[in-house]
Amino acid sequence: MDSFYPSLCVFLLLPLLLSLPSPSLSTNSEGNALHALRTRLSDPTNVLQSWDPTLVNPCTWFHVTCDSNNHVIRLDLGNSNISGTLGPELGQLEHLQYLRLNNNKLTGPIPRELTALSNLKIFDVSNNDLCGTIPVDGPFSTFPMESYENNRLNGPELQGLASYDFGC
């Protein structure tokens, strides 16, 4: 009978324990988003070799900075000799404040999903081969034009007058 009560307690408490929020849950989704970005990129000099999706969160990866709550707040991939496209998964990095991707060989449009990143303070994609239009929604209304220099971008989007990926 003595062994019955501890087993009963575990049985009754297990649903409660499983329902508690996990601090690594959001960082796993951020890690998944960064890993999805990694699969889009060509990395001939292996600057992204530490981006291991099996780790609990991406805060130990090179070129990624997290805050005290293990949320990704900074990507620093400028001058990394990477090529490929930026994907909509970057919009899942809701705590991102600084997204430096300048001086690479990135192509394609700037993902519209990035306009939802209300914490984004700096966005530098200058000196790439991006195309399309520059978003004007959300934090993009505050970024200087220097952030977009030396790309094939057609300037700020004209709301309702041109498709977002015009010229891409």
Phi and psi restraints in degrees (value plus and minus 20) as a CYANA .aco file:
   2 ASP   PHI     -82.4   -42.4
   2 ASP   PSI     -56.4   -16.4
   3 SER   PHI     -96.1   -56.1
   3 SER   PSI     -33.7     6.3
   4 PHE   PHI     -90.0   -50.0
   4 PHE   PSI     -62.4   -22.4
   5 TYR   PHI     -86.9   -46.9
   5 TYR   PSI     -65.9   -25.9
   6 PRO   PHI     -80.5   -40.5
   6 PRO   PSI     -58.5   -18.5
   7 SER   PHI     -85.2   -45.2
   7 SER   PSI     -60.1   -20.1
   8 LEU   PHI     -84.2   -44.2
   8 LEU   PSI     -62.2   -22.2
   9 CYS   PHI     -81.3   -41.3
   9 CYS   PSI     -65.6   -25.6
  10 VAL   PHI     -82.4   -42.4
  10 VAL   PSI     -62.2   -22.2
  11 PHE   PHI     -82.0   -42.0
  11 PHE   PSI     -60.8   -20.8
  12 LEU   PHI     -97.2   -57.2
  12 LEU   PSI     -52.1   -12.1
  13 LEU   PHI    -105.9   -65.9
  13 LEU   PSI     -41.0    -1.0
  14 LEU   PHI     -76.5   -36.5
  14 LEU   PSI     -67.1   -27.1
  15 PRO   PHI     -80.5   -40.5
  15 PRO   PSI     -56.6   -16.6
  16 LEU   PHI     -85.1   -45.1
  16 LEU   PSI     -66.0   -26.0
  17 LEU   PHI     -83.4   -43.4
  17 LEU   PSI     -58.1   -18.1
  18 LEU   PHI     -91.4   -51.4
  18 LEU   PSI     -41.8    -1.8
  19 SER   PHI    -107.5   -67.5
  19 SER   PSI     -29.9    10.1
  20 LEU   PHI     -88.6   -48.6
  20 LEU   PSI     123.5   163.5
  21 PRO   PHI     -86.4   -46.4
  21 PRO   PSI     122.9   162.9
  22 SER   PHI    -122.3   -82.3
  22 SER   PSI     106.8   146.8
  23 PRO   PHI     -85.4   -45.4
  23 PRO   PSI     -42.4    -2.4
  24 SER   PHI    -108.4   -68.4
  24 SER   PSI     -25.8    14.2
  25 LEU   PHI     -81.5   -41.5
  25 LEU   PSI     -67.1   -27.1
  26 SER   PHI     -90.8   -50.8
  26 SER   PSI     -54.5   -14.5
  27 THR   PHI     -91.7   -51.7
  27 THR   PSI     -47.1    -7.1
  28 ASN   PHI     -84.4   -44.4
  28 ASN   PSI     -60.9   -20.9
  29 SER   PHI     -87.4   -47.4
  29 SER   PSI     -54.3   -14.3
  30 GLU   PHI     -87.9   -47.9
  30 GLU   PSI     -61.0   -21.0
  31 GLY   PHI     -81.9   -41.9
  31 GLY   PSI     -60.7   -20.7
  32 ASN   PHI     -83.0   -43.0
  32 ASN   PSI     -60.7   -20.7
  33 ALA   PHI     -84.7   -44.7
  33 ALA   PSI     -63.2   -23.2
  34 LEU   PHI     -88.1   -48.1
  34 LEU   PSI     -56.5   -16.5
  35 HIS   PHI     -86.5   -46.5
  35 HIS   PSI     -57.1   -17.1
  36 ALA   PHI     -82.3   -42.3
  36 ALA   PSI     -60.2   -20.2
  37 LEU   PHI     -81.7   -41.7
  37 LEU   PSI     -64.0   -24.0
  38 ARG   PHI     -77.3   -37.3
  38 ARG   PSI     -58.0   -18.0
  39 THR   PHI     -90.0   -50.0
  39 THR   PSI     -39.1     0.9
  40 ARG   PHI    -105.2   -65.2
  40 ARG   PSI     -33.8     6.2
  41 LEU   PHI    -124.9   -84.9
  41 LEU   PSI     126.5   166.5
  42 SER   PHI    -117.7   -77.7
  42 SER   PSI     112.2   152.2
  43 ASP   PHI    -151.4  -111.4
  43 ASP   PSI      53.7    93.7
  44 PRO   PHI     -84.4   -44.4
  44 PRO   PSI     -42.1    -2.1
  45 THR   PHI    -123.7   -83.7
  45 THR   PSI      -9.6    30.4
  46 ASN   PHI      37.4    77.4
  46 ASN   PSI      18.0    58.0
  47 VAL   PHI     -91.5   -51.5
  47 VAL   PSI     -38.3     1.7
  48 LEU   PHI    -123.7   -83.7
  48 LEU   PSI      -2.6    37.4
  49 GLN   PHI     -83.8   -43.8
  49 GLN   PSI     -44.3    -4.3
  50 SER   PHI    -101.9   -61.9
  50 SER   PSI     -24.5    15.5
  51 TRP   PHI     -97.3   -57.3
  51 TRP   PSI      62.0   102.0
  52 ASP   PHI    -120.3   -80.3
  52 ASP   PSI      90.5   130.5
  53 PRO   PHI     -87.3   -47.3
  53 PRO   PSI     -30.7     9.3
  54 THR   PHI    -103.6   -63.6
  54 THR   PSI     -29.5    10.5
  55 LEU   PHI     -94.9   -54.9
  55 LEU   PSI     137.9   177.9
  56 VAL   PHI     -81.2   -41.2
  56 VAL   PSI     -60.9   -20.9
  57 ASN   PHI    -170.9  -130.9
  57 ASN   PSI     145.5   185.5
  58 PRO   PHI    -103.9   -63.9
  58 PRO   PSI     -12.2    27.8
  59 CYS   PHI     -88.5   -48.5
  59 CYS   PSI     -34.3     5.7
  60 THR   PHI    -116.3   -76.3
  60 THR   PSI     -21.8    18.2
  61 TRP   PHI     -96.8   -56.8
  61 TRP   PSI     124.8   164.8
  62 PHE   PHI     -85.9   -45.9
  62 PHE   PSI     125.6   165.6
  63 HIS   PHI      53.3    93.3
  63 HIS   PSI      -9.2    30.8
  64 VAL   PHI    -144.0  -104.0
  64 VAL   PSI     110.5   150.5
  65 THR   PHI    -138.9   -98.9
  65 THR   PSI     117.2   157.2
  66 CYS   PHI    -137.8   -97.8
  66 CYS   PSI     140.5   180.5
  67 ASP   PHI    -107.6   -67.6
  67 ASP   PSI    -194.2  -154.2
  68 SER   PHI     -87.2   -47.2
  68 SER   PSI     -35.1     4.9
  69 ASN   PHI    -118.3   -78.3
  69 ASN   PSI      -5.5    34.5
  70 ASN   PHI      42.5    82.5
  70 ASN   PSI      13.3    53.3
  71 HIS   PHI    -120.3   -80.3
  71 HIS   PSI     117.9   157.9
  72 VAL   PHI     -88.6   -48.6
  72 VAL   PSI     101.7   141.7
  73 ILE   PHI    -137.1   -97.1
  73 ILE   PSI     -31.7     8.3
  74 ARG   PHI    -170.2  -130.2
  74 ARG   PSI     114.7   154.7
  75 LEU   PHI    -138.1   -98.1
  75 LEU   PSI     104.2   144.2
  76 ASP   PHI    -143.6  -103.6
  76 ASP   PSI      63.5   103.5
  77 LEU   PHI    -136.7   -96.7
  77 LEU   PSI       2.4    42.4
  78 GLY   PHI     -85.4   -45.4
  78 GLY   PSI     126.7   166.7
  79 ASN   PHI      34.8    74.8
  79 ASN   PSI      19.7    59.7
  80 SER   PHI    -124.1   -84.1
  80 SER   PSI     -20.2    19.8
  81 ASN   PHI      40.3    80.3
  81 ASN   PSI      11.7    51.7
  82 ILE   PHI    -114.6   -74.6
  82 ILE   PSI     132.4   172.4
  83 SER   PHI    -156.5  -116.5
  83 SER   PSI     145.0   185.0
  84 GLY   PHI     108.4   148.4
  84 GLY   PSI    -183.6  -143.6
  85 THR   PHI    -136.8   -96.8
  85 THR   PSI     133.2   173.2
  86 LEU   PHI    -105.5   -65.5
  86 LEU   PSI     118.5   158.5
  87 GLY   PHI    -132.8   -92.8
  87 GLY   PSI     147.9   187.9
  88 PRO   PHI     -83.9   -43.9
  88 PRO   PSI     -40.6    -0.6
  89 GLU   PHI     -81.8   -41.8
  89 GLU   PSI     -41.5    -1.5
  90 LEU   PHI     -81.7   -41.7
  90 LEU   PSI     -44.9    -4.9
  91 GLY   PHI     -86.8   -46.8
  91 GLY   PSI     -32.9     7.1
  92 GLN   PHI    -101.8   -61.8
  92 GLN   PSI     -28.5    11.5
  93 LEU   PHI    -106.3   -66.3
  93 LEU   PSI      48.5    88.5
  94 GLU   PHI     -85.2   -45.2
  94 GLU   PSI     -34.6     5.4
  95 HIS   PHI    -118.9   -78.9
  95 HIS   PSI     -20.3    19.7
  96 LEU   PHI     -79.3   -39.3
  96 LEU   PSI     110.1   150.1
  97 GLN   PHI    -133.4   -93.4
  97 GLN   PSI     -45.3    -5.3
  98 TYR   PHI    -163.7  -123.7
  98 TYR   PSI      89.1   129.1
  99 LEU   PHI    -136.6   -96.6
  99 LEU   PSI      59.1    99.1
 100 ARG   PHI    -111.8   -71.8
 100 ARG   PSI      90.4   130.4
 101 LEU   PHI    -148.3  -108.3
 101 LEU   PSI      -0.5    39.5
 102 ASN   PHI     -91.8   -51.8
 102 ASN   PSI     141.0   181.0
 103 ASN   PHI      37.5    77.5
 103 ASN   PSI      30.3    70.3
 104 ASN   PHI    -148.9  -108.9
 104 ASN   PSI    -178.1  -138.1
 105 LYS   PHI    -147.3  -107.3
 105 LYS   PSI      21.1    61.1
 106 LEU   PHI     -94.2   -54.2
 106 LEU   PSI     124.1   164.1
 107 THR   PHI    -146.8  -106.8
 107 THR   PSI     152.9   192.9
 108 GLY   PHI      66.1   106.1
 108 GLY   PSI    -196.6  -156.6
 109 PRO   PHI    -104.1   -64.1
 109 PRO   PSI     146.2   186.2
 110 ILE   PHI     -98.8   -58.8
 110 ILE   PSI     102.9   142.9
 111 PRO   PHI     -81.7   -41.7
 111 PRO   PSI     111.0   151.0
 112 ARG   PHI     -79.4   -39.4
 112 ARG   PSI     -48.3    -8.3
 113 GLU   PHI     -79.7   -39.7
 113 GLU   PSI     -42.1    -2.1
 114 LEU   PHI     -89.0   -49.0
 114 LEU   PSI     -39.4     0.6
 115 THR   PHI     -87.9   -47.9
 115 THR   PSI     -37.3     2.7
 116 ALA   PHI    -104.6   -64.6
 116 ALA   PSI     -24.7    15.3
 117 LEU   PHI    -102.0   -62.0
 117 LEU   PSI      67.3   107.3
 118 SER   PHI     -86.9   -46.9
 118 SER   PSI     -40.0     0.0
 119 ASN   PHI    -108.3   -68.3
 119 ASN   PSI     -26.7    13.3
 120 LEU   PHI     -86.7   -46.7
 120 LEU   PSI     100.0   140.0
 121 LYS   PHI    -127.7   -87.7
 121 LYS   PSI     -52.4   -12.4
 122 ILE   PHI    -153.0  -113.0
 122 ILE   PSI     113.0   153.0
 123 PHE   PHI    -160.9  -120.9
 123 PHE   PSI      88.4   128.4
 124 ASP   PHI    -142.5  -102.5
 124 ASP   PSI      88.8   128.8
 125 VAL   PHI    -139.8   -99.8
 125 VAL   PSI       3.9    43.9
 126 SER   PHI     -84.4   -44.4
 126 SER   PSI     134.1   174.1
 127 ASN   PHI      40.9    80.9
 127 ASN   PSI      33.0    73.0
 128 ASN   PHI    -150.0  -110.0
 128 ASN   PSI    -175.9  -135.9
 129 ASP   PHI    -151.1  -111.1
 129 ASP   PSI      19.0    59.0
 130 LEU   PHI     -91.5   -51.5
 130 LEU   PSI     134.6   174.6
 131 CYS   PHI    -155.6  -115.6
 131 CYS   PSI     156.7   196.7
 132 GLY   PHI      74.1   114.1
 132 GLY   PSI    -175.0  -135.0
 133 THR   PHI    -131.6   -91.6
 133 THR   PSI     142.7   182.7
 134 ILE   PHI    -110.4   -70.4
 134 ILE   PSI     107.3   147.3
 135 PRO   PHI     -80.7   -40.7
 135 PRO   PSI     132.0   172.0
 136 VAL   PHI    -139.7   -99.7
 136 VAL   PSI     -26.3    13.7
 137 ASP   PHI    -102.1   -62.1
 137 ASP   PSI     142.9   182.9
 138 GLY   PHI      36.8    76.8
 138 GLY   PSI    -159.6  -119.6
 139 PRO   PHI     -89.4   -49.4
 139 PRO   PSI     -33.1     6.9
 140 PHE   PHI     -87.2   -47.2
 140 PHE   PSI     -37.1     2.9
 141 SER   PHI     -90.4   -50.4
 141 SER   PSI     -34.2     5.8
 142 THR   PHI    -125.8   -85.8
 142 THR   PSI     -29.3    10.7
 143 PHE   PHI     -99.6   -59.6
 143 PHE   PSI     117.0   157.0
 144 PRO   PHI     -90.6   -50.6
 144 PRO   PSI     135.1   175.1
 145 MET   PHI     -81.9   -41.9
 145 MET   PSI     -44.2    -4.2
 146 GLU   PHI     -79.5   -39.5
 146 GLU   PSI     -44.6    -4.6
 147 SER   PHI     -85.4   -45.4
 147 SER   PSI     -37.5     2.5
 148 TYR   PHI    -137.2   -97.2
 148 TYR   PSI     -18.6    21.4
 149 GLU   PHI     -77.5   -37.5
 149 GLU   PSI     131.5   171.5
 150 ASN   PHI      38.9    78.9
 150 ASN   PSI      30.7    70.7
 151 ASN   PHI    -151.4  -111.4
 151 ASN   PSI    -195.6  -155.6
 152 ARG   PHI    -125.1   -85.1
 152 ARG   PSI      13.3    53.3
 153 LEU   PHI     -97.1   -57.1
 153 LEU   PSI     125.2   165.2
 154 ASN   PHI    -114.9   -74.9
 154 ASN   PSI       2.0    42.0
 155 GLY   PHI      65.6   105.6
 155 GLY   PSI    -197.1  -157.1
 156 PRO   PHI     -81.2   -41.2
 156 PRO   PSI     125.1   165.1
 157 GLU   PHI     -87.6   -47.6
 157 GLU   PSI     124.9   164.9
 158 LEU   PHI    -118.6   -78.6
 158 LEU   PSI      86.2   126.2
 159 GLN   PHI     -71.0   -31.0
 159 GLN   PSI      96.8   136.8
 160 GLY   PHI      59.8    99.8
 160 GLY   PSI     -25.7    14.3
 161 LEU   PHI    -124.0   -84.0
 161 LEU   PSI     -45.4    -5.4
 162 ALA   PHI    -160.6  -120.6
 162 ALA   PSI     125.5   165.5
 163 SER   PHI     -86.2   -46.2
 163 SER   PSI     131.8   171.8
 164 TYR   PHI     -77.7   -37.7
 164 TYR   PSI     -63.4   -23.4
 165 ASP   PHI    -116.4   -76.4
 165 ASP   PSI       9.9    49.9
 166 PHE   PHI     -72.6   -32.6
 166 PHE   PSI     109.6   149.6
 167 GLY   PHI      59.4    99.4
 167 GLY   PSI      -2.8    37.2
